Amino acid sequence: MTVERTDPPTLASPVHDVYSHVAVGRGSAIVGIAGQIALDADGNLVGAGDHGAQAEQAFRNFKLALAAAGCGSADLLKYTVHVVGHRLELVEPIFAAGRRVFGDDWPRTASTLLGVEALGNPDWLIEIDGLAIVPSPTQ
């Protein structure tokens, strides 16, 4: 396994059970995944004005970026979800979108959900970036 995850008993259980407190990477290289937004392969915005729809496309793009680096969800060390206009009721639709994309391979690893004022374009509502560990050839 490339990334070992743990939740020390000295810390509270992860909120909503969507992450782990600690992730330790062991592999051949570190991969940085740039912020993925809700653009399809042709550069068209998916889900204008809809946090859930944009989250699903951003998670889809994030998963594709991981695969392009030779990684899967098990290799994800940490990711951050940036949310414009964050409010509590957006948490469930955002993570539901991620679970639809990753299915049973949901990356329960170190993560941060961060409310932000704006992203690089006023139409973008969600951006997801992260770090992964490329598996060693012997793994």
N, CA, C and O atoms as a DFTB+ gen file, in Angstrom:
556 C
 N C O
     1  1       0.842      -1.180       0.000
     2  2       0.000       0.000       0.000
     3  2       0.886       1.242       0.000
     4  3       1.898       1.280       0.701
     5  1       0.524       2.238      -0.764
     6  2       1.294       3.463      -0.914
     7  2       1.069       4.433       0.233
     8  3       2.012       5.072       0.700
     9  1      -0.170       4.548       0.690
    10  2      -0.505       5.492       1.752
    11  2      -1.135       4.729       2.915
    12  3      -2.119       4.010       2.744
    13  1      -0.555       4.897       4.084
    14  2      -1.104       4.292       5.302
    15  2      -1.913       5.357       6.026
    16  3      -1.437       6.476       6.221
    17  1      -3.132       5.015       6.424
    18  2      -4.020       5.961       7.087
    19  2      -4.346       5.483       8.489
    20  3      -4.465       4.285       8.746
    21  1      -4.490       6.455       9.399
    22  2      -4.828       6.093      10.773
    23  2      -5.614       7.218      11.429
    24  3      -5.499       8.386      11.059
    25  1      -6.399       6.837      12.393
    26  2      -7.142       7.779      13.231
    27  2      -6.756       7.484      14.672
    28  3      -7.313       6.578      15.293
    29  1      -5.800       8.248      15.211
    30  2      -5.344       7.980      16.578
    31  2      -6.483       8.050      17.585
    32  3      -7.343       8.923      17.475
    33  1      -6.508       7.158      18.553
    34  2      -7.577       7.172      19.558
    35  2      -7.534       8.420      20.447
    36  3      -8.468       8.679      21.205
    37  1      -6.461       9.179      20.352
    38  2      -6.337      10.415      21.137
    39  2      -7.043      11.592      20.471
    40  3      -7.097      12.681      21.041
    41  1      -7.592      11.381      19.252
    42  2      -8.329      12.421      18.535
    43  2      -9.787      11.999      18.373
    44  3     -10.102      10.809      18.373
    45  1     -10.664      12.976      18.236
    46  2     -12.081      12.681      17.980
    47  2     -12.215      11.945      16.649
    48  3     -11.365      12.089      15.770
    49  1     -13.265      11.168      16.500
    50  2     -13.514      10.467      15.243
    51  2     -13.683      11.478      14.113
    52  3     -14.191      12.576      14.340
    53  1     -13.261      11.121      12.887
    54  2     -13.413      12.029      11.763
    55  2     -14.883      12.421      11.540
    56  3     -15.777      11.576      11.585
    57  1     -15.106      13.701      11.303
    58  2     -16.445      14.234      11.079
    59  2     -17.014      13.638       9.787
    60  3     -16.335      13.630       8.761
    61  1     -18.223      13.153       9.830
    62  2     -18.924      12.553       8.686
    63  2     -18.199      11.329       8.128
    64  3     -18.611      10.793       7.099
    65  1     -17.124      10.872       8.787
    66  2     -16.378       9.695       8.364
    67  2     -15.935       9.761       6.900
    68  3     -15.987       8.760       6.186
    69  1     -15.496      10.957       6.456
    70  2     -15.062      11.107       5.064
    71  2     -13.561      11.317       4.922
    72  3     -13.083      11.559       3.814
    73  1     -12.806      11.230       6.010
    74  2     -11.360      11.431       5.947
    75  2     -10.686      10.656       7.061
    76  3     -11.352      10.092       7.929
    77  1      -9.354      10.629       7.033
    78  2      -8.542      10.100       8.123
    79  2      -7.699      11.249       8.656
    80  3      -7.334      12.160       7.913
    81  1      -7.395      11.199       9.943
    82  2      -6.592      12.261      10.539
    83  2      -5.152      12.273      10.047
    84  3      -4.561      13.341       9.887
    85  1      -4.584      11.097       9.807
    86  2      -3.169      10.997       9.455
    87  2      -3.019      10.102       8.221
    88  3      -3.624       9.034       8.131
    89  1      -2.202      10.562       7.280
    90  2      -1.877       9.757       6.101
    91  2      -0.366       9.824       5.900
    92  3       0.213      10.907       5.811
    93  1       0.265       8.648       5.830
    94  2       1.716       8.564       5.648
    95  2       1.973       7.925       4.290
    96  3       1.505       6.819       4.021
    97  1       2.719       8.625       3.433
    98  2       2.996       8.125       2.087
    99  2       4.316       7.392       2.005
   100  3       5.331       7.844       2.534
   101  1       4.289       6.239       1.327
   102  2       5.505       5.470       1.068
   103  2       5.436       5.017      -0.391
   104  3       4.551       4.250      -0.771
   105  1       6.354       5.487      -1.181
   106  2       6.329       5.123      -2.596
   107  2       7.525       5.701      -3.316
   108  3       8.549       5.999      -2.701
   109  1       7.393       5.859      -4.632
   110  2       8.539       6.273      -5.424
   111  2       8.580       7.765      -5.731
   112  3       9.650       8.285      -6.046
   113  1       7.453       8.473      -5.652
   114  2       7.440       9.901      -5.975
   115  2       6.164      10.541      -5.429
   116  3       5.158       9.871      -5.200
   117  1       6.238      11.847      -5.230
   118  2       5.063      12.621      -4.820
   119  2       4.478      13.286      -6.056
   120  3       5.208      13.810      -6.898
   121  1       3.160      13.259      -6.156
   122  2       2.458      13.889      -7.267
   123  2       1.592      15.018      -6.718
   124  3       0.842      14.818      -5.763
   125  1       1.692      16.189      -7.312
   126  2       0.806      17.294      -6.970
   127  2      -0.265      17.406      -8.025
   128  3       0.036      17.503      -9.215
   129  1      -1.521      17.393      -7.598
   130  2      -2.649      17.541      -8.519
   131  2      -3.138      18.981      -8.401
   132  3      -3.584      19.406      -7.335
   133  1      -3.053      19.725      -9.492
   134  2      -3.513      21.112      -9.510
   135  2      -5.014      21.166      -9.250
   136  3      -5.722      20.174      -9.427
   137  1      -5.482      22.315      -8.835
   138  2      -6.901      22.500      -8.569
   139  2      -7.756      22.123      -9.768
   140  3      -7.636      22.708     -10.845
   141  1      -8.618      21.139      -9.564
   142  2      -9.507      20.676     -10.628
   143  2     -10.872      21.327     -10.446
   144  3     -11.431      21.322      -9.350
   145  1     -11.393      21.877     -11.512
   146  2     -12.671      22.591     -11.485
   147  2     -13.667      21.851     -12.355
   148  3     -13.367      20.772     -12.866
   149  1     -14.841      22.418     -12.528
   150  2     -15.943      21.742     -13.221
   151  2     -15.953      22.012     -14.723
   152  3     -16.992      22.364     -15.282
   153  1     -14.806      21.850     -15.376
   154  2     -14.755      21.953     -16.829
   155  2     -14.705      20.555     -17.419
   156  3     -13.974      19.693     -16.930
   157  1     -15.497      20.327     -18.490
   158  2     -15.425      19.037     -19.162
   159  2     -14.190      19.014     -20.059
   160  3     -13.444      19.992     -20.108
   161  1     -13.969      17.909     -20.767
   162  2     -12.774      17.745     -21.591
   163  2     -12.674      18.785     -22.701
   164  3     -11.584      19.047     -23.210
   165  1     -13.804      19.377     -23.080
   166  2     -13.812      20.411     -24.119
   167  2     -13.683      21.816     -23.552
   168  3     -13.710      22.790     -24.303
   169  1     -13.543      21.933     -22.221
   170  2     -13.391      23.243     -21.594
   171  2     -14.696      23.939     -21.263
   172  3     -14.701      25.128     -20.942
   173  1     -15.823      23.202     -21.337
   174  2     -17.127      23.775     -21.012
   175  2     -17.431      23.610     -19.530
   176  3     -17.177      22.553     -18.951
   177  1     -17.975      24.656     -18.918
   178  2     -18.365      24.588     -17.514
   179  2     -19.549      23.651     -17.349
   180  3     -20.529      23.744     -18.087
   181  1     -19.460      22.754     -16.388
   182  2     -20.540      21.825     -16.051
   183  2     -21.198      22.313     -14.764
   184  3     -20.509      22.543     -13.770
   185  1     -22.520      22.473     -14.767
   186  2     -23.255      22.791     -13.549
   187  2     -23.183      24.240     -13.109
   188  3     -22.969      24.517     -11.929
   189  1     -23.356      25.154     -14.022
   190  2     -23.319      26.578     -13.660
   191  2     -24.271      26.852     -12.497
   192  3     -25.452      26.510     -12.561
   193  1     -23.757      27.466     -11.444
   194  2     -24.565      27.835     -10.289
   195  2     -24.931      26.689      -9.361
   196  3     -25.666      26.907      -8.397
   197  1     -24.450      25.486      -9.610
   198  2     -24.847      24.295      -8.857
   199  2     -23.616      23.657      -8.208
   200  3     -22.807      23.023      -8.885
   201  1     -23.484      23.830      -6.894
   202  2     -22.325      23.287      -6.176
   203  2     -22.189      21.779      -6.351
   204  3     -21.086      21.282      -6.575
   205  1     -23.303      21.039      -6.251
   206  2     -23.249      19.580      -6.358
   207  2     -22.790      19.118      -7.724
   208  3     -21.942      18.232      -7.827
   209  1     -23.342      19.711      -8.778
   210  2     -22.957      19.332     -10.138
   211  2     -21.502      19.691     -10.408
   212  3     -20.776      18.923     -11.039
   213  1     -21.075      20.858      -9.930
   214  2     -19.682      21.244     -10.129
   215  2     -18.749      20.340      -9.328
   216  3     -17.662      19.996      -9.794
   217  1     -19.170      19.957      -8.131
   218  2     -18.345      19.054      -7.323
   219  2     -18.168      17.720      -8.040
   220  3     -17.067      17.169      -8.058
   221  1     -19.230      17.200      -8.624
   222  2     -19.123      15.910      -9.313
   223  2     -18.138      15.985     -10.472
   224  3     -17.315      15.084     -10.640
   225  1     -18.210      17.051     -11.277
   226  2     -17.263      17.185     -12.390
   227  2     -15.842      17.412     -11.884
   228  3     -14.893      16.858     -12.440
   229  1     -15.686      18.216     -10.843
   230  2     -14.349      18.466     -10.292
   231  2     -13.744      17.176      -9.726
   232  3     -12.559      16.911      -9.928
   233  1     -14.549      16.369      -9.015
   234  2     -14.050      15.082      -8.517
   235  2     -13.718      14.152      -9.687
   236  3     -12.734      13.415      -9.633
   237  1     -14.533      14.185     -10.738
   238  2     -14.257      13.355     -11.914
   239  2     -12.899      13.763     -12.517
   240  3     -12.072      12.907     -12.831
   241  1     -12.684      15.067     -12.672
   242  2     -11.413      15.550     -13.218
   243  2     -10.249      15.190     -12.297
   244  3      -9.171      14.824     -12.764
   245  1     -10.473      15.295     -10.996
   246  2      -9.438      14.950     -10.020
   247  2      -9.060      13.478     -10.149
   248  3      -7.878      13.136     -10.128
   249  1     -10.049      12.616     -10.282
   250  2      -9.795      11.182     -10.441
   251  2      -9.021      10.907     -11.735
   252  3      -8.117      10.072     -11.756
   253  1      -9.379      11.607     -12.804
   254  2      -8.669      11.452     -14.076
   255  2      -7.217      11.919     -13.962
   256  3      -6.318      11.300     -14.530
   257  1      -6.989      13.012     -13.228
   258  2      -5.628      13.515     -13.020
   259  2      -4.805      12.502     -12.223
   260  3      -3.641      12.261     -12.540
   261  1      -5.409      11.908     -11.188
   262  2      -4.724      10.861     -10.426
   263  2      -4.311       9.712     -11.349
   264  3      -3.173       9.246     -11.308
   265  1      -5.246       9.269     -12.175
   266  2      -4.979       8.146     -13.080
   267  2      -3.862       8.499     -14.070
   268  3      -3.031       7.649     -14.390
   269  1      -3.838       9.730     -14.550
   270  2      -2.804      10.151     -15.495
   271  2      -1.416      10.088     -14.868
   272  3      -0.420       9.933     -15.574
   273  1      -1.348      10.206     -13.543
   274  2      -0.076      10.124     -12.827
   275  2       0.251       8.693     -12.407
   276  3       1.261       8.453     -11.745
   277  1      -0.599       7.746     -12.790
   278  2      -0.381       6.355     -12.402
   279  2      -0.846       6.048     -11.000
   280  3      -0.375       5.095     -10.380
   281  1      -1.770       6.848     -10.495
   282  2      -2.263       6.697      -9.124
   283  2      -3.758       6.429      -9.105
   284  3      -4.472       6.719     -10.065
   285  1      -4.211       5.873      -8.002
   286  2      -5.629       5.692      -7.741
   287  2      -5.958       6.285      -6.390
   288  3      -5.109       6.921      -5.766
   289  1      -7.159       6.087      -5.941
   290  2      -7.575       6.682      -4.670
   291  2      -6.750       6.167      -3.493
   292  3      -6.547       6.895      -2.522
   293  1      -6.277       4.939      -3.563
   294  2      -5.456       4.386      -2.476
   295  2      -4.122       5.112      -2.341
   296  3      -3.474       5.034      -1.297
   297  1      -3.711       5.812      -3.388
   298  2      -2.428       6.507      -3.394
   299  2      -2.557       7.978      -2.986
   300  3      -1.554       8.685      -2.885
   301  1      -3.768       8.430      -2.755
   302  2      -4.007       9.833      -2.411
   303  2      -3.565      10.105      -0.980
   304  3      -4.041       9.465      -0.042
   305  1      -2.665      11.045      -0.821
   306  2      -2.146      11.409       0.488
   307  2      -3.041      12.449       1.161
   308  3      -3.376      12.311       2.337
   309  1      -3.431      13.492       0.416
   310  2      -4.270      14.551       0.961
   311  2      -4.932      15.298      -0.180
   312  3      -4.358      15.448      -1.259
   313  1      -6.151      15.768       0.072
   314  2      -6.805      16.634      -0.901
   315  2      -7.531      17.755      -0.163
   316  3      -7.865      17.640       1.016
   317  1      -7.763      18.843      -0.898
   318  2      -8.477      19.997      -0.359
   319  2      -9.600      20.351      -1.315
   320  3      -9.392      20.446      -2.524
   321  1     -10.797      20.548      -0.765
   322  2     -11.954      20.998      -1.536
   323  2     -12.184      22.462      -1.182
   324  3     -12.460      22.795      -0.030
   325  1     -12.070      23.323      -2.171
   326  2     -12.307      24.756      -1.995
   327  2     -13.738      25.035      -2.453
   328  3     -14.118      24.655      -3.561
   329  1     -14.537      25.699      -1.603
   330  2     -15.953      25.905      -1.879
   331  2     -16.298      27.390      -1.785
   332  3     -16.161      28.000      -0.725
   333  1     -16.742      27.959      -2.888
   334  2     -17.200      29.348      -2.881
   335  2     -18.570      29.394      -2.208
   336  3     -19.452      28.592      -2.512
   337  1     -18.732      30.344      -1.290
   338  2     -20.022      30.505      -0.616
   339  2     -20.353      29.340       0.302
   340  3     -21.521      28.980       0.453
   341  1     -19.349      28.756       0.908
   342  2     -19.574      27.573       1.747
   343  2     -20.599      27.840       2.853
   344  3     -20.603      28.890       3.497
   345  1     -21.451      26.858       3.038
   346  2     -22.388      26.823       4.163
   347  2     -22.632      25.349       4.471
   348  3     -22.445      24.485       3.614
   349  1     -23.045      25.077       5.688
   350  2     -23.149      23.705       6.177
   351  2     -23.960      22.786       5.256
   352  3     -23.593      21.625       5.074
   353  1     -25.044      23.282       4.680
   354  2     -25.886      22.403       3.857
   355  2     -25.217      21.981       2.542
   356  3     -25.769      21.150       1.822
   357  1     -24.060      22.526       2.216
   358  2     -23.344      22.106       1.008
   359  2     -22.445      20.892       1.244
   360  3     -22.038      20.232       0.287
   361  1     -22.135      20.595       2.491
   362  2     -21.210      19.500       2.785
   363  2     -21.721      18.182       2.214
   364  3     -20.982      17.489       1.515
   365  1     -22.950      17.829       2.493
   366  2     -23.483      16.539       2.026
   367  2     -23.517      16.442       0.503
   368  3     -23.037      15.442      -0.029
   369  1     -24.056      17.423      -0.236
   370  2     -24.057      17.285      -1.702
   371  2     -22.653      17.218      -2.305
   372  3     -22.446      16.526      -3.302
   373  1     -21.699      17.916      -1.722
   374  2     -20.331      17.897      -2.244
   375  2     -19.728      16.505      -2.067
   376  3     -19.178      15.950      -3.018
   377  1     -19.822      15.936      -0.868
   378  2     -19.230      14.615      -0.640
   379  2     -20.045      13.505      -1.294
   380  3     -19.483      12.469      -1.651
   381  1     -21.348      13.692      -1.460
   382  2     -22.156      12.713      -2.209
   383  2     -21.687      12.669      -3.662
   384  3     -21.625      11.598      -4.266
   385  1     -21.359      13.829      -4.217
   386  2     -20.848      13.887      -5.593
   387  2     -19.526      13.126      -5.689
   388  3     -19.308      12.371      -6.636
   389  1     -18.648      13.327      -4.711
   390  2     -17.378      12.614      -4.707
   391  2     -17.559      11.117      -4.601
   392  3     -16.848      10.351      -5.251
   393  1     -18.506      10.700      -3.785
   394  2     -18.759       9.257      -3.631
   395  2     -19.337       8.658      -4.911
   396  3     -19.055       7.504      -5.233
   397  1     -20.145       9.431      -5.647
   398  2     -20.642       8.925      -6.932
   399  2     -19.481       8.694      -7.892
   400  3     -19.464       7.702      -8.621
   401  1     -18.529       9.591      -7.895
   402  2     -17.387       9.474      -8.807
   403  2     -16.461       8.333      -8.395
   404  3     -16.060       7.532      -9.238
   405  1     -16.120       8.250      -7.121
   406  2     -15.150       7.250      -6.661
   407  2     -15.793       5.925      -6.274
   408  3     -15.097       4.912      -6.205
   409  1     -17.094       5.899      -6.019
   410  2     -17.761       4.662      -5.634
   411  2     -17.128       4.040      -4.403
   412  3     -16.852       4.722      -3.416
   413  1     -16.898       2.722      -4.478
   414  2     -16.306       1.996      -3.347
   415  2     -14.840       2.366      -3.102
   416  3     -14.261       1.972      -2.089
   417  1     -14.247       3.112      -4.018
   418  2     -12.843       3.514      -3.882
   419  2     -12.718       4.919      -3.296
   420  3     -11.729       5.607      -3.547
   421  1     -13.719       5.352      -2.512
   422  2     -13.670       6.687      -1.921
   423  2     -12.340       6.884      -1.182
   424  3     -11.953       6.037      -0.377
   425  1     -11.641       7.992      -1.447
   426  2     -10.340       8.230      -0.806
   427  2     -10.476       8.769       0.619
   428  3     -10.383       9.977       0.839
   429  1     -10.692       7.884       1.572
   430  2     -10.813       8.292       2.981
   431  2      -9.410       8.533       3.512
   432  3      -8.799       7.665       4.135
   433  1      -8.916       9.743       3.247
   434  2      -7.546      10.108       3.592
   435  2      -7.554      11.492       4.220
   436  3      -8.627      12.046       4.462
   437  1      -6.411      12.054       4.486
   438  2      -6.344      13.405       5.041
   439  2      -6.986      14.376       4.048
   440  3      -6.704      14.325       2.851
   441  1      -7.846      15.256       4.551
   442  2      -8.524      16.188       3.658
   443  2      -8.915      17.461       4.400
   444  3      -8.945      17.506       5.630
   445  1      -9.214      18.492       3.614
   446  2      -9.690      19.762       4.147
   447  2     -10.780      20.279       3.230
   448  3     -10.625      20.270       2.009
   449  1     -11.881      20.730       3.811
   450  2     -12.910      21.449       3.067
   451  2     -12.793      22.897       3.519
   452  3     -12.885      23.197       4.709
   453  1     -12.591      23.782       2.563
   454  2     -12.267      25.161       2.868
   455  2     -13.227      26.106       2.154
   456  3     -13.322      26.075       0.927
   457  1     -13.936      26.942       2.904
   458  2     -14.768      27.973       2.308
   459  2     -13.910      29.116       1.829
   460  3     -13.048      29.601       2.562
   461  1     -14.137      29.555       0.597
   462  2     -13.354      30.648       0.017
   463  2     -14.297      31.705      -0.555
   464  3     -15.459      31.428      -0.852
   465  1     -13.781      32.901      -0.701
   466  2     -14.580      33.990      -1.263
   467  2     -14.762      33.837      -2.765
   468  3     -15.845      34.086      -3.293
   469  1     -13.700      33.427      -3.453
   470  2     -13.761      33.313      -4.912
   471  2     -12.677      32.363      -5.391
   472  3     -11.716      32.078      -4.677
   473  1     -12.852      31.878      -6.617
   474  2     -11.835      31.087      -7.295
   475  2     -11.366      31.896      -8.510
   476  3     -11.661      33.087      -8.600
   477  1     -10.657      31.283      -9.426
   478  2     -10.074      31.995     -10.557
   479  2     -11.049      32.560     -11.562
   480  3     -10.671      33.406     -12.373
   481  1     -12.289      32.119     -11.532
   482  2     -13.338      32.592     -12.439
   483  2     -14.611      32.698     -11.603
   484  3     -14.879      31.810     -10.793
   485  1     -15.399      33.756     -11.775
   486  2     -16.590      33.918     -10.935
   487  2     -17.644      32.819     -11.102
   488  3     -18.521      32.682     -10.249
   489  1     -17.577      32.037     -12.177
   490  2     -18.534      30.946     -12.387
   491  2     -18.119      29.654     -11.685
   492  3     -18.935      28.745     -11.538
   493  1     -16.876      29.562     -11.257
   494  2     -16.379      28.357     -10.603
   495  2     -16.772      28.373      -9.136
   496  3     -16.536      29.359      -8.437
   497  1     -17.372      27.282      -8.665
   498  2     -17.820      27.175      -7.278
   499  2     -17.014      26.170      -6.461
   500  3     -16.974      26.257      -5.234
   501  1     -16.372      25.216      -7.137
   502  2     -15.643      24.126      -6.478
   503  2     -14.290      23.958      -7.149
   504  3     -14.182      24.024      -8.373
   505  1     -13.258      23.742      -6.341
   506  2     -11.938      23.400      -6.864
   507  2     -11.319      22.380      -5.916
   508  3     -11.377      22.541      -4.697
   509  1     -10.729      21.334      -6.476
   510  2     -10.154      20.254      -5.666
   511  2      -8.707      20.031      -6.087
   512  3      -8.425      19.770      -7.256
   513  1      -7.792      20.135      -5.124
   514  2      -6.379      19.846      -5.395
   515  2      -5.889      18.797      -4.409
   516  3      -6.577      18.485      -3.437
   517  1      -4.706      18.254      -4.654
   518  2      -4.221      17.249      -3.726
   519  2      -2.820      16.761      -4.008
   520  3      -2.161      17.179      -4.960
   521  1      -2.388      15.856      -3.140
   522  2      -1.094      15.201      -3.239
   523  2      -1.302      13.695      -3.216
   524  3      -2.139      13.183      -2.473
   525  1      -0.538      13.002      -4.028
   526  2      -0.598      11.536      -4.062
   527  2       0.832      10.998      -4.074
   528  3       1.787      11.730      -4.334
   529  1       0.950       9.731      -3.792
   530  2       2.240       9.041      -3.796
   531  2       2.211       7.979      -4.898
   532  3       1.365       7.085      -4.884
   533  1       3.134       8.083      -5.842
   534  2       3.216       7.077      -6.899
   535  2       3.714       5.785      -6.267
   536  3       4.737       5.787      -5.583
   537  1       3.001       4.677      -6.487
   538  2       3.442       3.413      -5.903
   539  2       4.830       3.008      -6.388
   540  3       5.187       3.225      -7.546
   541  1       5.594       2.425      -5.491
   542  2       6.898       1.870      -5.884
   543  2       6.657       0.706      -6.834
   544  3       5.629       0.038      -6.729
   545  1       7.572       0.446      -7.752
   546  2       7.381      -0.659      -8.699
   547  2       7.150      -2.000      -8.031
   548  3       6.513      -2.873      -8.621
   549  1       7.645      -2.189      -6.824
   550  2       7.496      -3.471      -6.135
   551  2       6.176      -3.577      -5.379
   552  3       5.864      -4.632      -4.828
   553  1       5.404      -2.506      -5.346
   554  2       4.138      -2.543      -4.580
   555  2       3.030      -3.110      -5.422
   556  3       1.896      -3.222      -4.957
